[in-house]
Amino acid sequence: MYMFLPFLIALLSSISIFFGKKRTGFWLWGLLLIVSLVWFNYHSTDLLNLSF
């Protein structure tokens, strides 16, 4: 996954809400929520091998 994707979706969502396209903004916000949860699940399933 690309690291900039959640930030890009958040930017597009805020811009669309700012310009009055609330329906598009809310759909993008929902997409941002889904992408963030999937990305968290993808990265949080591995064990951390920490050695101190």
N, C-alpha and C positions, 0 to 999 in steps of 0.2 A: 504494500500500500504506500501511497505517496504521503509524505509528512505534511505537505501544504494543503491537502484536501479539506480537512475540517475547517481550517482558517479561511479558505476560499469560499466554502459554503456559508460560513458565518458572515463573511463580508457581503456576499451576494444577498443573503437573507436580510441583513440590516439595511442595505442600500434599497432593496425593493420595498421594505416597510417604510423607509424614509420618504420614498417617492409615491407612497399611497397605494402600492400594490400589496395589500395585506394578505390576500389569499396566496399569492406566490411566495411571499415572505414566510408565511406559516408552513407551507409545504416544504420550503427549503429548511426551515428550522426543524421540522420533523425528520427530514433526511439527515440533517446534522446529528440529531439525537441517535438515529439508527447507526450511522457511520461511526460515531463515537463509541457506542456500546459494542459493536462488532469489533472495532479496533482494540478496545479494552479486553474483550474476551480473547482475541487473538494473541495479545501480548502478555496476558496474565495467567496463561495455562502452563507455562514452563516454571520449573523450580529454579530458585536462585542458588547458585553454588558460590557461597561466600566463604572466604577463608581469612580469618583474622589472626 
